[in-house]
């Protein structure tokens, strides 16, 4: 049985067959997605897009397991195979068409055909758009794997990797320290995007802010609500605009462990 956290949305066409596990608060399980297996535990604010699939071959075997952190994102037609164990950290972006396998076999091993079985570990803050991961692989923290890549070997922390087979293209690429001006320019861009969204959603409202205040290079105030991007904290009231801004920051990979409670932000 899969235990659902608070405010989890499950589309009526989604399929869930789980012996034991949970999905964290405010997660979304979209149309025609499938979650199956012996043990599946997913963190808070996961997004399982249409036709995404967790489980697959061997998903009810004794070794089968999936453990993920918060902010798992699975794009359309992505697949996480759990047959031999899959462990995923926080903020894993499993993009459209990405496949992660813990086993691979079809033709007879008795006749010398290849068989692969083994767990996969993926660290925190990993982005993998339309890539493929074979069994027995460890991917470190702060890694980007280029689209259309085939990962057959371990990838160390902080790497930009890509290719068939996948190789490290640049070591110690992430995280990168931005200058104060780069940070301000980025926030200004995201703020302007939020203004455009606000205007389209609330065309007749004139009470929204037109500007923001810079407190320091990591901290900005909008509508008396303070976003500390360096510490990933929010202090102040939750409004229609601050929710738009928070969501635009999320779209740019800046995620806060804060939700709205009453009329204010509260850490979860």
N, C-alpha and C positions, 0 to 999 in steps of 0.2 A: 504494500500500500504506500502510495506517495502522499506525504503530508504537505499541504500547501500553507505557506505563510500568509501574512496579512496582505490584503488587497492584491492578490495574485489573479491575473486574468487568463482564463483558459478558453480558447475558442471551441465551439461545439463540435467542430470537425477534427480536433486534435485527438490523437490516440495515446493513452497512457496505460502501460502494463508494467508495473514496478512492484517487486516483492517487498522492498524496504527502501525508504529514502525520504527526501524532502526537497522542496523548492522554496527559496527564501522570499522575504517580503517584496512586494511591488514588482514581481516578475511578470513577464508576458509570454504565454505559450500560444503561438499563432496558428492560423488555419492549416490543416493537413500536416502539421508537424507530428512526430512520433517520439515518445520517450518510453523506453522499455529496458528491462534488465533486472538483475538480482539485487544490485545495490546502486542507487543513484542519489547523490547528495549535491545540490546546486545552491550557491550562495544567493545573496540578495540582489535585486534589480537585474536579473538576467533577462535577456531578450532572445527568444527562440523564434526565429522568423519562419515564414511559410515554407513547408516541405523540408524543414531541417529534421535530422534524424539522429537520435541518441540511442545506441544499442547495437543492433546488427548481429552478425554471426557470433555465437558463443556468449551472448549477453546474459544467459541464465546459468552459465557454468559456475562452478564454485569460486574460481579466481576472478570472476567478472566484478568490476567496480568502477564507478566514476565519482570523483570528488573534485569540485570546482570551488574557487573563491567567488567573491562578489563581482558583479558587472560582466558576467559571461555574455558575449554577443555571438550568436550563431546566425550567419546570413542564410539566404535561401539556398536550398539544396546542399547545405553543408552536412557533414556526417562525423560523429564521434563514435568510434567503435570501442566498446568497453570490455571485450572478451577476456583480455589478460591484464586488465587494470590500467586506468588512465587517471593521472593526477594533474590538475590544472590550477594555477595560482589565480590571483586577482587580475581583472582587466585583461582577459584573453579575447581578442577579436578574431573569431573564426569566420573569415569572410565568405562571400558567395562562392559556393562550389568547393570549399576547402574540405579535405578528407583527412582524418587521423585514424590510423589502423593499428590495432594491437595484435593482429594475426593476418596471415595471408597464405592461402593454400587452395589449390583446385585439382591439378593433375597429380598422379600417383607418386608419392615419395618413394615407393618401392622401385619405381622406374627411374629414379634420380631427379625428379622434378623438384624445384625449390619449395621449401616450406619455411615460413617465418612466424614465430610467436614470441611475444614479449611485451612488457609494459612500456608505456610512454609517459614521460613527465614533462610538463610545460610550465615555465615559471610565471612570475608576475609581469604584467605590462608587455604582452607579446601580441604583435599584429601580423596576421597571416592571411592575406587576401588571395583566394583561389590557389592554394598550394596543396601539397600532398605529403603526408608524413607516414613513413613506414614503421614497423614495430622496432622495439629495442632502441629507442632514441630519447635523448634528454635535450631539451631546449631550455636555455637559461633565462634569466630575467632581462628585461629591457632589450628585446630582440624584435627585429622586423625581418620577415621572410618575403622576398619578392613574389609577385604573382607568377603562377605557372611553374613554381619550383617543386622539385622532388627531394624531400629531406630523407636521407638514408643514414646520416651520421650525426653525432652530437653537435650542438651549436652553443658556443660559450656566451656568457653574459655580455650584454652591450653591443651585440653584433648586428650588422646589416649583412644578410646572406641571400643568395639566390642562385638559380641555375638548375640544370639537370645533368648529373646529380648536384644537389645544393652544396655550395661552398661559401665560406666566409669571404665577403667582398670588402668589408671594412671592419676592423676591430675597434673596440671602444668608441663606437659611433654614438651610443646613447647611454644615459641622458646627456644632452649638450647644454651647457650653461649659456643662457641668452643674456645679451646686454640689457641695461635698463630701457634704452630706446626701443629695442626689439620687443620687449615685453609691453611697453606702452602702445606701440603700434598694433600689436596683436590684439590687445584688449580693445582698442578703439575700433578695430575692424569688426570684432565680435559684437561690440556694443551697437555699431551701426546696423549690422545684420539683424540684431534684436529689435531695433527701432523699425525696420522695414516690416518685420513680422507683426509687431505690435500694431502698426498702421493698417495692415491688411486685416487683422482680426478685430480691431476696435477703431474703425475709421472715423467715428464721430466723437471719440473721447479726446479731450485736450488736457487731461490732468497728468499724463505721463511725463517723465523727465526727458529733457532733450540733451542732457549732458551728464557726465560722471565726474567724480572727484578723485584725484590721485592722492592716496595717503602715503604710500611708498611704492617701490618698484614691484612689489608682489601684492599690494592691497589697494582695492578700489571701492568707492562708495557709489551706489545708485539708489535713489529713493530712500536714503538714510539706512540702507542695508549694506553691510560691509562684506565684501568677498575677499578673503585672504587666499589667494591662489597658491602661494607658497606652502601654507599650512593646510590647505583644502578645508577651510572653515567658512561658515556664513553666520553673521550676527545681525539680528534685526527682524523687521516685519517681512512676511511673505505676501507679495502682491502679484497681480497678474503680470506686471512687467518683470519683476525679479524672477518669477518662474520661467518666463520666456528667456531671460538672460542666462539663468542657471542651465536651461536646456541647450542653449547655444554653446555655452562653455562645454557641456557634456559632448556635444557633437564634435567639438574640437579636442576631445580626449581629456578634458579637465573635469574630473568627476568628484563630487562631494558626497560624503556619507552623512547627508542631512536631508530631512524630509519636513514637510509642513505639518505642524501640530497646532491646531487652533488658527491663529493668525501670525505665527512666528515659525522660524526654523529651529529644528531640534536635531541634535546628533542621534544617529541610530546605531 
